[in-house]
Amino acid sequence: MKLRKAIETISSLWHYRRIRRSLRDMRSPLFFIFPSWQLGGSERIHADIMALVKNSRPICIITTPQRGRGLKDSFAQCADLIYLRRWGTKASFKPKMLQHVAEAINKQADSVVFGSNNLFFYDLLPLLKSHVRVIDLTHSITPKQEWCETYNLPHVHRINRRVILGPKTLEAFRAIYAEHNVPAALLARFTIIPNRASIAVSSQERELDAPLHIIFVGRDSDEKRPELFFRIAKACSERGIDARFTAVGEFGRIRQPYMPYVHFAGEIYETDRLVAYYRQAHIIAITSTFEGFPLVLVEAMSQGVVPICTDVGEIPYYISASLETGYAIDGRQPEDKIIDDFIAKISFLQANPRVWKSYSLHCQKLVDEKFSTERFETAYRNLLLNEKER
């Protein structure tokens, strides 16, 4: 770890002049400040947003050290990339880079800065001049409210518009503002823009054919809890439940004990391949400790896949037995109980194919009505380009 950081620091110093030159040469008034280009739902949404305004040739500043190409090529198709390396995170480097970035933004007339998921963006706000319009996007609220949702509180007066994914997040911010004595009038700056279904909603009515297929799409991170999905697969096998489990993503060494129970498909970059996996699946599992409303959930539901999820973020607003769109399970209970609850729902749907089919159709309808591409594109174009937003 120390060696890698040392190498990253040396590389950052080597690239300093190039970064400064790129900042000096910027001519676009539209800036995006994101933490990474890794393969993930948030990053895919960021790429989709930038694609809507790519004719303005915006600037995209990446604030943390990256490994691998991820979605770098997709980002570069939509914006001119400026990769800060450790200049965006190292304590002794960051103040200097904040000044350089602020100078570059302030010199542009009618500048718009859009940021998400990174502290560098919020540290930048006090340095921006009054003519710069500031927009942020919050994908999710962390369980202990210890990340951007509270870090940015000293700067909320400077944020002109705040994008969130749904009403549950708005209620969370209402409570945060009240607790920290932020004027309630600032809640009017929030706007809800649900993620879009980047995959066309299937018109096909599906049947629950044996064997049952269950999919997990995500990454190996503490909040996603992929090992909980693997344990569900193992427990189903041990209990004689005839089901096939597939995990899409990179899970490293943690997958080894579970290879007899799970098909590991690896990372998938091609949309057609991902759609093929969705169309084979009957159930998608979300085991996270926190979320907004996962893009993979929207995609899977568009293909008639029924969700069984932990009840985090916006999930309970859209996913419930009463809405016939799936099941939201208490994600704060002990993991053994979560596993039992998942298996109970899996077994119920397996034994009741008519219920599964009804849920499948309701999922497709929900995505078509609430997560349309037209709604997403219109909202973000108005937010980023329309003069009436100023």
C-alpha positions in Angstrom: 0.0 0.0 0.0 2.8 2.5 1.0 4.8 1.6 -2.1 1.8 2.1 -4.4 1.1 5.5 -2.8 4.7 6.5 -3.2 4.6 5.5 -6.9 1.3 7.4 -7.4 2.8 10.5 -5.7 5.9 10.4 -8.0 3.6 10.0 -11.0 1.5 12.9 -9.8 4.5 15.2 -9.5 5.6 14.1 -13.0 2.2 15.0 -14.5 1.8 18.3 -12.6 2.8 20.5 -15.6 0.5 18.7 -17.9 -2.4 19.1 -15.5 -1.6 22.8 -15.1 -1.4 23.3 -18.8 -4.8 21.5 -19.3 -6.4 23.8 -16.8 -4.9 26.9 -18.3 -6.1 25.9 -21.8 -9.7 25.1 -20.9 -12.3 27.0 -22.9 -15.6 25.4 -21.9 -17.9 26.9 -19.3 -19.3 23.5 -18.3 -17.4 21.4 -15.7 -18.0 18.0 -14.2 -16.1 17.0 -11.1 -16.2 13.2 -10.4 -14.1 10.9 -8.3 -13.5 8.1 -10.8 -14.2 6.4 -14.1 -14.4 2.9 -12.6 -17.1 0.5 -13.9 -20.1 1.2 -11.7 -23.7 2.4 -11.7 -22.9 5.9 -10.6 -20.1 6.2 -13.1 -22.4 5.0 -15.9 -25.0 7.7 -14.9 -22.2 10.3 -14.9 -21.3 9.2 -18.5 -24.9 9.4 -19.5 -25.2 12.9 -18.1 -22.1 14.2 -19.9 -23.2 12.6 -23.2 -26.3 14.8 -23.2 -24.1 18.0 -23.4 -21.1 16.6 -25.3 -21.6 19.1 -28.1 -20.6 21.8 -25.5 -17.4 19.8 -25.1 -17.4 20.0 -21.3 -14.4 19.4 -19.0 -14.4 16.4 -16.7 -12.0 16.5 -13.7 -11.3 13.1 -12.1 -10.2 13.7 -8.5 -8.9 10.3 -7.2 -6.2 7.9 -8.4 -7.5 5.3 -10.8 -6.7 1.7 -11.5 -7.6 0.3 -14.9 -9.5 1.9 -17.8 -13.0 1.3 -16.5 -15.3 3.7 -18.3 -12.5 6.1 -19.2 -13.1 5.8 -22.9 -16.8 6.5 -22.5 -16.0 9.6 -20.4 -13.4 10.8 -23.0 -16.0 10.6 -25.8 -18.2 13.1 -24.0 -15.7 15.5 -22.3 -12.1 16.6 -22.1 -10.6 14.7 -19.2 -8.3 16.2 -16.6 -7.0 13.5 -14.3 -5.7 15.0 -11.0 -4.1 11.8 -9.7 -3.1 12.4 -6.1 -3.4 16.2 -6.5 -7.1 15.7 -5.7 -6.6 13.7 -2.4 -3.1 14.1 -0.9 -3.3 16.6 2.0 -0.2 18.5 1.1 -1.1 18.6 -2.7 -4.8 19.3 -2.5 -4.9 23.0 -1.5 -2.7 24.1 -4.4 -4.7 22.1 -6.9 -8.0 23.6 -5.5 -6.6 27.0 -6.2 -5.6 26.1 -9.8 -9.0 24.5 -10.6 -10.9 27.4 -9.1 -8.9 29.9 -11.2 -9.7 27.9 -14.3 -13.4 27.8 -13.6 -13.7 31.4 -12.4 -12.2 32.8 -15.6 -15.0 31.3 -17.8 -18.1 33.4 -18.2 -21.4 31.7 -17.2 -19.6 28.7 -15.7 -21.6 25.7 -14.5 -20.0 23.2 -12.2 -21.6 19.8 -11.6 -20.2 17.4 -9.0 -21.0 14.2 -7.3 -19.5 11.7 -4.8 -16.3 13.5 -3.9 -15.0 15.9 -1.2 -12.7 17.8 -3.6 -15.8 19.3 -5.3 -17.2 20.6 -2.0 -13.8 21.9 -0.9 -13.7 23.9 -4.1 -17.0 25.8 -3.5 -15.7 28.6 -1.2 -13.2 29.5 -3.9 -15.7 29.9 -6.7 -16.9 33.4 -7.7 -20.6 34.3 -7.5 -21.2 34.0 -11.3 -20.4 30.2 -11.2 -23.6 28.1 -11.0 -23.1 25.0 -8.8 -25.1 21.7 -9.0 -24.5 18.5 -7.1 -25.9 15.0 -7.4 -26.4 12.8 -4.4 -26.8 9.1 -5.3 -27.3 7.8 -1.8 -27.2 8.6 1.9 -24.7 6.6 4.0 -26.0 4.7 7.0 -24.3 7.0 9.6 -24.5 10.1 7.4 -20.7 10.5 7.5 -19.9 11.2 3.9 -20.8 14.0 1.5 -24.3 14.5 2.9 -22.9 16.1 6.0 -19.5 17.2 4.8 -21.1 19.6 2.4 -23.3 21.3 5.0 -21.1 24.4 5.4 -21.4 25.0 1.7 -25.1 24.3 1.0 -25.8 28.0 0.6 -23.5 28.0 -2.3 -25.1 25.1 -4.1 -27.7 26.4 -6.5 -29.4 23.1 -7.4 -29.3 19.7 -5.7 -30.2 16.6 -7.6 -31.5 13.5 -5.8 -33.0 10.2 -6.9 -36.2 10.1 -5.0 -38.4 11.2 -2.1 -36.7 9.0 0.5 -33.5 11.0 0.0 -35.3 14.3 0.3 -36.8 13.2 3.6 -33.3 12.2 4.8 -32.0 15.7 3.8 -34.9 17.3 5.5 -33.9 15.6 8.8 -30.2 16.4 8.3 -30.9 20.1 7.6 -33.1 20.3 10.7 -30.5 18.6 12.9 -27.8 21.0 11.7 -29.9 24.2 11.7 -29.8 24.6 8.0 -32.7 26.9 6.8 -35.6 24.8 5.6 -36.0 27.2 2.7 -32.9 25.7 1.1 -34.9 22.4 0.7 -36.5 24.1 -2.3 -33.2 23.8 -4.2 -33.6 20.0 -4.4 -34.9 18.4 -7.6 -35.7 14.7 -8.1 -34.4 13.1 -11.3 -34.6 9.3 -11.3 -32.0 7.4 -13.2 -33.0 6.3 -16.6 -33.3 2.8 -18.1 -30.4 2.8 -20.5 -31.8 -0.5 -21.8 -35.1 -0.5 -23.7 -38.0 -1.9 -21.8 -38.7 -5.4 -23.1 -42.2 -5.9 -24.5 -42.0 -9.7 -24.0 -44.1 -11.3 -21.3 -41.9 -13.8 -19.6 -42.6 -17.1 -17.9 -40.9 -18.6 -14.8 -39.2 -21.5 -16.4 -37.1 -24.0 -14.4 -34.5 -23.8 -13.2 -34.8 -20.5 -11.3 -32.0 -18.0 -12.2 -30.9 -15.4 -9.7 -28.4 -12.6 -10.6 -26.2 -10.2 -8.7 -24.6 -7.3 -10.5 -22.1 -5.1 -8.6 -18.6 -4.9 -7.2 -16.6 -6.2 -4.3 -17.2 -3.4 -1.7 -18.3 -3.3 1.9 -21.6 -1.5 1.1 -22.6 -3.9 -1.7 -22.1 -7.0 0.5 -21.6 -9.5 -2.4 -20.5 -12.2 0.0 -24.0 -12.1 1.5 -25.3 -13.1 -2.0 -22.8 -15.9 -2.2 -23.9 -17.2 1.2 -27.5 -17.1 0.0 -26.5 -19.3 -3.0 -24.7 -21.7 -0.8 -27.6 -21.9 1.7 -30.0 -22.6 -1.2 -27.8 -25.4 -2.4 -27.6 -26.9 1.1 -31.4 -26.7 1.5 -32.1 -28.4 -1.8 -33.5 -25.4 -3.6 -33.1 -25.8 -7.4 -31.8 -22.4 -8.4 -28.8 -21.1 -10.4 -26.9 -18.1 -9.2 -24.8 -15.7 -11.3 -22.5 -12.9 -10.1 -21.5 -10.1 -12.6 -18.5 -8.1 -11.5 -14.9 -8.6 -10.2 -14.8 -10.3 -6.8 -11.2 -11.4 -6.5 -10.3 -13.9 -3.8 -13.6 -13.8 -1.9 -15.2 -15.8 -4.6 -13.1 -18.9 -4.1 -15.1 -20.7 -1.4 -18.3 -20.1 -3.3 -17.4 -21.2 -6.8 -19.4 -24.5 -6.5 -22.5 -22.4 -5.9 -22.2 -19.3 -8.1 -21.3 -18.8 -11.7 -18.9 -15.8 -11.8 -19.3 -14.0 -15.1 -16.6 -11.3 -14.4 -16.9 -7.7 -15.4 -19.2 -7.0 -18.4 -18.7 -3.8 -20.4 -20.8 -4.8 -23.4 -24.5 -3.8 -23.1 -25.7 -6.7 -25.3 -23.9 -9.3 -23.1 -25.4 -7.7 -19.9 -28.9 -7.8 -21.4 -28.5 -11.4 -22.3 -27.8 -12.2 -18.6 -30.8 -10.2 -17.5 -33.0 -12.0 -19.9 -31.9 -15.4 -18.4 -32.5 -14.2 -14.9 -35.8 -14.3 -13.0 -34.7 -12.6 -9.8 -32.1 -9.9 -9.1 -30.7 -9.6 -5.6 -29.5 -6.4 -4.0 -27.8 -7.0 -0.6 -26.4 -3.5 0.1 -26.1 -1.6 3.3 -26.9 1.6 1.5 -28.0 2.6 -2.0 -29.8 5.3 -3.9 -31.8 3.4 -6.5 -29.3 1.1 -8.3 -29.0 1.5 -12.0 -28.7 -2.3 -12.3 -32.1 -2.6 -10.7 -33.7 -0.4 -13.3 -32.0 -2.3 -16.1 -33.0 -5.7 -14.7 -36.6 -4.7 -14.1 -36.8 -3.4 -17.7 -36.3 -7.0 -18.8 -38.9 -8.4 -16.4 -36.5 -9.5 -13.6 -38.1 -9.4 -10.2 -36.1 -7.7 -7.3 -35.4 -9.0 -3.9 -33.6 -6.3 -2.1 -32.5 -4.9 1.3 -34.7 -1.9 2.2 -32.2 0.9 1.6 -32.3 4.2 -0.1 -35.2 4.7 -2.6 -35.8 0.9 -2.9 -38.8 0.7 -0.5 -40.5 3.6 -2.4 -40.5 1.5 -5.6 -40.1 -2.1 -4.6 -42.7 -3.8 -2.4 -45.2 -6.7 -2.3 -48.1 -4.1 -2.2 -46.9 -2.6 -5.5 -46.3 -6.1 -6.9 -42.8 -5.1 -7.9 -40.7 -7.3 -5.6 -39.6 -7.5 -2.0 -37.7 -5.2 0.3 -36.2 -7.0 3.2 -34.9 -5.4 6.5 -31.2 -4.9 5.8 -30.3 -3.9 9.3 -31.1 -7.3 10.9 -28.4 -10.0 11.5 -27.0 -11.4 8.3 -28.2 -14.9 9.0 -31.8 -13.5 9.3 -31.3 -11.6 6.0 -30.3 -14.8 4.3 -33.3 -16.6 5.7 -35.6 -13.9 4.5 -34.1 -13.9 1.0 -34.5 -17.6 0.8 -38.1 -17.5 1.9 -38.9 -15.0 -0.9 -37.0 -17.1 -3.4 -38.9 -20.2 -2.4 -42.2 -18.4 -2.5 -41.7 -17.1 -6.0 -40.4 -20.5 -7.2 -43.6 -22.1 -5.9 -45.9 -19.4 -7.3 -45.0 -18.7 -10.9 -48.2 -16.7 -11.5 -47.2 -14.3 -8.7 -43.7 -14.0 -10.3 -45.2 -13.3 -13.7 -47.5 -10.6 -12.3 -44.5 -9.0 -10.5 -42.4 -9.3 -13.7 -45.0 -7.4 -15.7 -45.4 -4.7 -13.0 -41.6 -4.2 -13.0 -41.5 -3.5 -16.7 -44.5 -1.1 -16.4 -42.8 0.7 -13.5 -39.6 1.3 -15.5 -41.5 2.4 -18.5 -43.5 5.0 -16.5 -40.9 6.2 -13.9 -37.5 5.8 -15.4 -37.9 6.9 -19.0 -35.0 8.2 -21.1 -37.0 11.2 -22.3 -37.7 12.3 -18.7 -34.0 11.9 -17.7 -32.6 13.7 -20.7 -35.0 16.6 -20.6 -34.4 17.2 -16.9 -30.6 17.2 -17.1 -30.5 19.3 -20.3 -32.7 21.9 -18.7 -30.6 21.8 -15.5 -27.2 22.2 -17.3 -28.0 24.3 -20.3 -31.3 26.2 -19.9 -31.0 29.8 -19.0 -34.2 29.7 -16.9 -32.3 27.6 -14.4 -29.9 30.5 -13.7 
